[in-house]
Amino acid sequence: MTQPSPAPLCDCHIHVFSASRPYAEASYQPPRKSIEDFREEAMVEGIGRAVLVQASIDGVDNSHLLEVLRSAEHIQLRGVAMIDEHTQGLAEMAEAGVRAVRIQDRTRLGINDLQRLPALAARAFQQDWHVELNTEPQRYAALQALLGQLPAGQALVLDHFGHIAPDSADNLADLCGLLDSGRVWVKLAPTRVSRQTGRYDDLAGPLRHLLARYPERCLWGSDWPHVMTPPPLPSSADMLALLRRELSSDQLQACLVDNPAALYRF
């Protein structure tokens, strides 16, 4: 199979954690992994770009995220911050490489912030940022009702395959209903939805379907370093192997190179 162009492949969903920040009250204890650890452990198969996503346990304190964006070497980075209605310094965040804000809306985590989407999206739009939303199928109808309140032209990215169940035709159809709006993107990060870690064959059908219909709005992310995940930990190489088994060379180029470059402005 023809490989994507020599331009660096992009992992659009990774986390980094401070070695010194206390997490005594956090919902989980994170692995204290740095961007150097990412380069050693997960920068495989031509990856040379990555998107740092603010983790829920770091809240709206984006200081470590910004420090990494400003200081990293030998890899091209962009960031996704978490903000609230009072967060200051957005222009400085944009200068450091932040390109989006993240909103958590997960019943399982006890976080239901979808109602804040219009206000936070408006703040993000002032910096020419998009919105990334960690939500689930039972919230799709409420999300669909809010899309018209977002600034015109602003993209909205769903994390983790939109948390669809791999074998649910209804979940996939509802996800496509959102994508049909023309403004919704999806990260094909398989580790939180697949029941076949290592091969991810249960997501092959949804993967082909989404790339066939929306090749210009699909991204890939590994979710490294895989918080709250028992060993053996997922491998980026295995995830990329799934993409290479199931996608055409043009689809690979779009998902791994062109779409991230356009959305995150590498």
Wavefront OBJ file of the C-alpha trace (Angstrom):
o trace
v 0.000 0.000 0.000
v 1.228 3.505 -0.778
v 2.293 5.307 2.389
v 1.334 8.872 3.315
v 3.639 11.693 2.242
v 6.887 12.415 4.121
v 5.146 15.179 6.071
v 5.024 14.160 9.744
v 2.085 12.095 10.899
v 0.078 13.643 13.725
v -1.146 12.031 16.928
v -4.075 14.320 17.719
v -4.736 13.228 21.306
v -2.079 12.846 23.982
v -1.721 14.006 27.584
v 1.288 15.097 29.613
v 1.404 15.453 33.386
v 3.515 17.557 35.701
v 6.052 15.699 37.816
v 5.429 18.034 40.751
v 1.758 19.035 40.678
v -0.223 17.469 43.574
v -3.214 15.370 42.600
v -4.447 14.421 46.087
v -8.085 15.213 45.281
v -8.030 13.967 41.670
v -10.383 11.269 40.429
v -7.330 9.230 39.393
v -3.589 9.354 39.897
v -1.977 10.070 36.529
v 1.238 8.616 35.221
v 3.817 11.391 35.533
v 4.659 11.280 31.839
v 6.413 14.063 29.959
v 6.693 14.946 26.296
v 10.129 13.324 26.345
v 8.467 10.099 27.517
v 6.058 10.385 24.596
v 8.931 10.724 22.169
v 10.560 7.601 23.620
v 7.441 5.476 23.975
v 4.938 6.432 21.292
v 6.550 8.477 18.509
v 6.513 5.548 16.115
v 5.776 5.098 12.420
v 6.760 8.599 11.345
v 4.871 10.572 13.995
v 6.412 14.031 14.263
v 3.457 16.107 15.392
v 1.163 15.842 18.395
v -1.749 17.626 20.030
v -1.550 18.012 23.811
v -5.007 17.807 25.349
v -5.629 19.189 28.832
v -6.687 16.341 31.106
v -9.833 16.661 33.210
v -7.890 16.395 36.489
v -5.866 19.509 35.595
v -9.022 21.580 35.256
v -8.530 25.086 33.932
v -4.953 25.377 35.216
v -3.216 25.153 31.835
v 0.206 26.244 33.102
v 1.943 22.913 32.552
v 0.383 22.487 29.117
v 1.665 25.925 28.104
v 5.114 25.236 29.529
v 5.414 22.089 27.420
v 4.158 23.832 24.283
v 6.717 26.590 24.695
v 9.717 24.415 25.509
v 9.427 21.136 23.583
v 12.094 20.273 21.026
v 12.267 17.771 18.174
v 8.484 17.541 17.823
v 5.816 19.934 16.538
v 3.081 20.537 19.117
v -0.307 22.170 19.378
v -2.559 22.374 22.436
v -6.170 22.022 23.561
v -6.863 23.932 26.781
v -9.681 23.866 29.287
v -11.136 27.237 30.226
v -14.105 28.681 32.043
v -15.943 31.966 31.748
v -13.262 33.735 33.815
v -10.037 32.367 32.293
v -7.648 35.125 31.258
v -4.682 35.182 28.881
v -6.295 33.459 25.902
v -4.223 35.435 23.400
v -1.035 34.292 25.130
v -2.304 30.707 24.986
v -2.894 31.072 21.260
v 0.622 32.399 20.792
v 1.982 29.347 22.641
v 0.155 27.006 20.275
v -3.296 26.403 21.767
v -5.839 25.891 19.009
v -8.980 24.714 20.827
v -10.829 24.431 24.113
v -12.008 21.160 25.584
v -15.342 20.526 27.295
v -16.087 17.436 29.362
v -19.608 16.006 29.193
v -19.376 12.454 30.492
v -22.085 10.931 32.653
v -19.630 8.244 33.768
v -17.321 10.942 35.132
v -20.150 12.876 36.728
v -19.393 15.877 34.482
v -22.241 17.306 32.413
v -21.056 20.601 30.983
v -22.859 20.573 27.657
v -24.967 23.570 28.677
v -21.750 25.636 28.847
v -20.887 24.869 25.220
v -22.331 28.026 23.577
v -20.647 30.436 26.017
v -17.249 28.711 25.923
v -17.430 28.267 22.154
v -17.992 32.018 21.793
v -14.883 32.723 23.893
v -12.881 30.229 21.855
v -14.045 31.756 18.583
v -12.511 35.092 19.561
v -9.108 33.373 19.248
v -10.049 31.468 16.063
v -10.170 28.254 18.090
v -12.409 25.251 17.636
v -14.065 23.190 20.404
v -13.296 19.608 21.416
v -16.033 17.762 23.261
v -15.749 14.566 25.272
v -19.327 13.325 25.193
v -21.339 10.168 24.537
v -24.229 8.949 22.348
v -26.972 9.573 24.905
v -26.074 13.267 24.701
v -26.056 13.538 20.903
v -29.632 14.838 20.650
v -28.913 17.620 23.137
v -25.711 18.440 21.266
v -27.523 18.545 17.933
v -29.932 21.094 19.401
v -27.031 23.339 20.430
v -25.074 23.340 17.163
v -27.000 26.285 15.787
v -25.908 28.406 18.766
v -22.198 28.049 17.958
v -20.396 30.734 15.962
v -20.745 30.236 12.221
v -17.894 28.242 10.745
v -16.500 27.014 14.062
v -15.562 23.318 14.081
v -16.527 20.955 16.888
v -14.441 17.794 17.392
v -15.742 14.710 19.197
v -13.176 12.759 21.203
v -12.767 8.965 21.251
v -14.967 7.922 18.316
v -17.765 9.830 20.038
v -17.809 6.933 22.557
v -19.988 4.851 20.259
v -20.444 1.171 21.021
v -18.570 -0.681 18.256
v -21.518 -2.973 17.492
v -24.269 -0.349 17.671
v -25.679 0.629 14.286
v -27.839 3.218 16.052
v -24.842 4.877 17.708
v -23.043 5.071 14.366
v -26.108 6.473 12.611
v -26.542 9.118 15.303
v -22.856 10.037 15.068
v -23.241 10.425 11.315
v -26.239 12.650 11.941
v -23.941 15.053 13.787
v -21.238 14.814 11.126
v -23.839 15.564 8.452
v -24.050 19.070 9.918
v -20.770 19.799 8.128
v -19.112 21.310 11.196
v -18.501 18.229 13.375
v -15.228 16.265 13.249
v -14.326 13.018 15.015
v -11.121 11.682 16.553
v -10.674 8.027 15.710
v -9.010 7.254 19.044
v -10.018 3.615 19.612
v -8.768 2.727 23.064
v -11.810 3.784 25.114
v -14.380 2.205 22.816
v -12.856 -0.952 21.322
v -13.254 -4.273 23.110
v -10.348 -5.744 21.150
v -7.291 -3.827 22.322
v -4.319 -4.683 20.154
v -6.171 -5.184 16.865
v -9.332 -3.057 17.198
v -11.110 -5.113 14.536
v -14.485 -4.348 16.119
v -14.023 -0.747 14.937
v -13.030 -1.621 11.365
v -16.588 -1.231 10.060
v -17.278 2.145 11.709
v -13.813 3.317 10.657
v -14.388 2.512 6.980
v -17.860 4.029 7.089
v -16.694 7.312 8.598
v -13.722 7.719 6.264
v -15.854 6.920 3.227
v -18.396 9.620 4.110
v -16.310 12.248 5.919
v -12.671 11.891 4.836
v -11.966 15.582 5.413
v -13.162 15.586 9.053
v -11.550 12.500 10.584
v -8.469 12.569 12.818
v -6.508 9.964 14.755
v -5.265 10.072 18.336
v -3.636 7.485 20.559
v -4.815 8.792 23.978
v -1.274 8.193 25.283
v -0.301 7.628 28.138
v -3.572 5.742 28.625
v -4.730 6.845 32.048
v -6.931 4.458 34.066
v -5.978 1.663 31.660
v -4.756 -1.695 33.008
v -1.712 -3.312 31.382
v -0.818 -4.275 28.788
v -1.070 -0.676 27.629
v -2.204 0.075 24.054
v 0.383 0.580 21.339
v 0.352 3.414 18.819
v 1.856 1.014 16.286
v -1.151 -1.303 16.671
v -3.585 1.550 16.118
v -1.759 2.713 13.011
v -1.730 -0.877 11.768
v -5.550 -0.858 11.925
v -5.685 2.330 9.856
v -3.291 0.901 7.292
v -5.300 -2.333 7.036
v -8.620 -0.599 6.505
v -7.995 2.721 4.742
v -6.844 3.760 1.303
v -3.677 5.786 0.833
v -5.747 8.932 0.247
v -7.747 8.331 3.426
v -4.551 7.762 5.408
v -3.076 10.969 4.058
v -6.181 12.900 5.071
v -6.537 11.381 8.532
v -2.894 11.392 9.590
v -1.448 14.410 7.777
v -3.749 16.807 5.944
v -6.697 17.105 8.345
v -4.551 17.712 11.454
v -2.432 20.243 9.577
v -5.541 22.160 8.542
v -7.423 22.039 11.846
v -4.508 22.727 14.207
v -2.642 24.972 11.762
v 0.724 23.248 11.839
l 1 2 3 4 5 6 7 8 9 10 11 12 13 14 15 16 17 18 19 20 21 22 23 24 25 26 27 28 29 30 31 32 33 34 35 36 37 38 39 40 41 42 43 44 45 46 47 48 49 50 51 52 53 54 55 56 57 58 59 60 61 62 63 64 65 66 67 68 69 70 71 72 73 74 75 76 77 78 79 80 81 82 83 84 85 86 87 88 89 90 91 92 93 94 95 96 97 98 99 100 101 102 103 104 105 106 107 108 109 110 111 112 113 114 115 116 117 118 119 120 121 122 123 124 125 126 127 128 129 130 131 132 133 134 135 136 137 138 139 140 141 142 143 144 145 146 147 148 149 150 151 152 153 154 155 156 157 158 159 160 161 162 163 164 165 166 167 168 169 170 171 172 173 174 175 176 177 178 179 180 181 182 183 184 185 186 187 188 189 190 191 192 193 194 195 196 197 198 199 200 201 202 203 204 205 206 207 208 209 210 211 212 213 214 215 216 217 218 219 220 221 222 223 224 225 226 227 228 229 230 231 232 233 234 235 236 237 238 239 240 241 242 243 244 245 246 247 248 249 250 251 252 253 254 255 256 257 258 259 260 261 262 263 264 265 266
